[in-house]
Amino acid sequence: YTLLSLTTHFVSHNKRTAPPLNFIFFIFIVACFFWVFQKYSYHQMTTSTSSNLLSLPHEVLTTFEEYQNSRHDFAEAIASHLTTTVPTQENEISDLDAIKLGRSKAFQLVMSGNAGDLLKALSMDPVPNVQIIGMLALAEMCKRDQPIAEKCLSIVRNVVYWIESDARSNEKHISPSEFRRVATHFLTTICRHNAHITKSAIDAGLLKAFVHMTQRYPPNEKAAGLWGIHSALQHSKELAADVLDFPKLLQCVLLSAKEPHPEVSSIAISVLGSFAKYDPQLAQKILDSGAVEIVAAIWKSIHRAVADGNATNTSVTIAVLYFLAQVIKHDENTLSIVVGQISFFPLLADLFVTEENIYIRQNALSALSVLAQYPKYSSNIISSEQSHDILPMLGACLQNPMTQWQGIRLVHSLLKQNTETIVKKCVENLDYTLTPIAEMLIPSARVNPTVRFAALNLMELVGNSVGKQWPLFEKVAELDILPSIVALQESKMVPSIDKEAFAAADSLIKVTKNVKYLVFLIDTPPLSEALFEQTLKQMSACLRSENGQQKAFIQEGYLRQIQTWLSEKTPQHSEAIMDRLKEIRNLFNSDLLPFHTPNYEEKLLTMIQ
């Protein structure tokens, strides 16, 4: 407006100015006008840009917040998905099997999305909340997949550093204690798979973090560190020896075993027992460290509580029983050291008979089965005042899937002593000893393969220990255990126990003295060639004895069956089996043989006609 006013005033007062000068002045005025307009436009543009820049941080923060929440929600969803049971419609499987099946399906679904690499990155996230939930989810995946655990070895050193340096101690939105426990749990899951992964993790400083946790922090964090040590030593004797020799580790475990807090004390005692289970040398190191004195004091407190009718702490009692079973199982030397400070009876029998907690009873049964390996204590178990209660409880344990294996071990340890007293006691209490075991050997029975394996080993022991155990073997024959074993071996249902089934059947066949039983064995299931030959061999031995079995053999038609097999020359019968059949036939008078040939009646009628 000012420029236009000046221009108008100049033109009105200089009408006589030469036109070129007026034109030049006009061009100057127009140029100034455009210059002012350009400045105004630039001012408007910069004002608008400044306004946009002022609004940009809010949008960025909103987006960033959404990104943070989405990462947290993703990790939380994975962790929840892996720990939630998927319901199953299959009624024929147990609840435990349903849980395993559901979690397996959930894990396969998560693995198909390559979530492991994403969670590994989130476990290194600078935001504490995201990092914790990422570690939890990654720990669940490490439990189930060995390759993921191997990939996570690259971050072990960082996690150990965070635990040792209290890296999250100044965070406002997260508890440092919670972070340390989650980080320790993550390290513990890495050690679950094999010795190679555990050794690599130890080389990265794993044990430093576990020892650090047991030295400085409250009970719940000490428990997490002790569980980590327990997980690290589980794979091999060599690895357990390396863990035991780690500086300050054994001292920290012993101090934790003295803790008044039951959870810490029980885990520490379990760790000591796990060290001792491998061989006598490691067990001796544990005994020399003073662990027995600690356990003896706890054992006396348990004894006082039981005597007074008070409840005992379940976790501590289980840990003590586990420790005792692992330490004394090696030899009489370790047993004598323990017995010098701990009196097993009558408390051990009381815990087995009267305790309602299945896990206490299970571990008490394990300790009894180990003690039964030694003649002095096997007689105590059978002839003690509690024996009238021990055997019925043993029968109940043999029918409970959770205690079947330990029960078979106890029966095995007792019968291995091969004493008349023990055999007589087992025969008198057949319903509590062999009858439940016979039911386990039926092929259609749903039994854990490990339990069936132990039952077959027990039957092999019975077959190989004739003499004082002959009355027991007669009961085995009455219960039809041998046909069940043969059927189990021929069914090939569980390939892993096929060899043990054959050994058990072979040992029992070798001591069978009843020809009828052997013939029944041949007729019931289709025998394998090796067992068929062994059965014929034992049949021949029985027929040679002077106990009238040849007459019964002829009367029952078994001689005719032998000659039928010889005449048919079945392709399934090898030369060895044919030789065994001929051997049995030759045991009889040649004058009798024509009367017991196949189709003898028809041939006789033809001759008469």
Stockholm file with secondary structure:
# STOCKHOLM 1.0

chainA/1-609         YTLLSLTTHFVSHNKRTAPPLNFIFFIFIVACFFWVFQKYSYHQMTTSTSSNLLSLPHEVLTTFEEYQNSRHDFAEAIASHLTTTVPTQENEISDLDAIKLGRSKAFQLVMSGNAGDLLKALSMDPVPNVQIIGMLALAEMCKRDQPIAEKCLSIVRNVVYWIESDARSNEKHISPSEFRRVATHFLTTICRHNAHITKSAIDAGLLKAFVHMTQRYPPNEKAAGLWGIHSALQHSKELAADVLDFPKLLQCVLLSAKEPHPEVSSIAISVLGSFAKYDPQLAQKILDSGAVEIVAAIWKSIHRAVADGNATNTSVTIAVLYFLAQVIKHDENTLSIVVGQISFFPLLADLFVTEENIYIRQNALSALSVLAQYPKYSSNIISSEQSHDILPMLGACLQNPMTQWQGIRLVHSLLKQNTETIVKKCVENLDYTLTPIAEMLIPSARVNPTVRFAALNLMELVGNSVGKQWPLFEKVAELDILPSIVALQESKMVPSIDKEAFAAADSLIKVTKNVKYLVFLIDTPPLSEALFEQTLKQMSACLRSENGQQKAFIQEGYLRQIQTWLSEKTPQHSEAIMDRLKEIRNLFNSDLLPFHTPNYEEKLLTMIQ
#=GR chainA/1-609 SS CHHHHHHHHHHHHCTTSCHHHHHHHHHHHHHHHHHHHHHHHHHHHHHHHHHHHHHHHHHHHHHHHHHHHHHHHHHHHHHHHHHSCCCCCCTTSCHHHHHHHHHHHHHHHHHHTTHHHHHHHHTTCSSHHHHHHHHHHHHHHHHHCHHHHHHGGGGHHHHHHHHHHTTTTTCSSSCHHHHHHHHHHHHHHHTTSCHHHHHHHHHTTHHHHHHHHHHHSCHHHHHHHHHHHHHHTSSCHHHHHHHHTSTTHHHHHHHHHTCSSHHHHHHHHHHHHHHHTSCHHHHHHHHHTTHHHHHHHHHHHHHHHHHTTCCCCHHHHHHHHHHHHHHHTSCHHHHHHHHTTCCCTTHHHHHHHHCCCHHHHHHHHHHHHHHTTSHHHHHHHHHSTTHHHHHHHHHHHHTSTTTHHHHHHHHHHHHHTCCHHHHHHHHHTGGGTHHHHHHHTSTTSCCCHHHHHHHHHHHHHHHHCTTTTHHHHHHHHHTTHHHHHHHHHHHTSCGGGHHHHHHHHHHHHHTCCCHHHHHHHHHSSCCCHHHHHHHHHHHHHHHHSSSSHHHHHHHTTHHHHHHHHHHHTCTTSCHHHHHHHHHHHTTSCTTTGGGGSTTHHHHHHHHHC
#=GC SS_cons         CHHHHHHHHHHHHCTTSCHHHHHHHHHHHHHHHHHHHHHHHHHHHHHHHHHHHHHHHHHHHHHHHHHHHHHHHHHHHHHHHHHSCCCCCCTTSCHHHHHHHHHHHHHHHHHHTTHHHHHHHHTTCSSHHHHHHHHHHHHHHHHHCHHHHHHGGGGHHHHHHHHHHTTTTTCSSSCHHHHHHHHHHHHHHHTTSCHHHHHHHHHTTHHHHHHHHHHHSCHHHHHHHHHHHHHHTSSCHHHHHHHHTSTTHHHHHHHHHTCSSHHHHHHHHHHHHHHHTSCHHHHHHHHHTTHHHHHHHHHHHHHHHHHTTCCCCHHHHHHHHHHHHHHHTSCHHHHHHHHTTCCCTTHHHHHHHHCCCHHHHHHHHHHHHHHTTSHHHHHHHHHSTTHHHHHHHHHHHHTSTTTHHHHHHHHHHHHHTCCHHHHHHHHHTGGGTHHHHHHHTSTTSCCCHHHHHHHHHHHHHHHHCTTTTHHHHHHHHHTTHHHHHHHHHHHTSCGGGHHHHHHHHHHHHHTCCCHHHHHHHHHSSCCCHHHHHHHHHHHHHHHHSSSSHHHHHHHTTHHHHHHHHHHHTCTTSCHHHHHHHHHHHTTSCTTTGGGGSTTHHHHHHHHHC
//
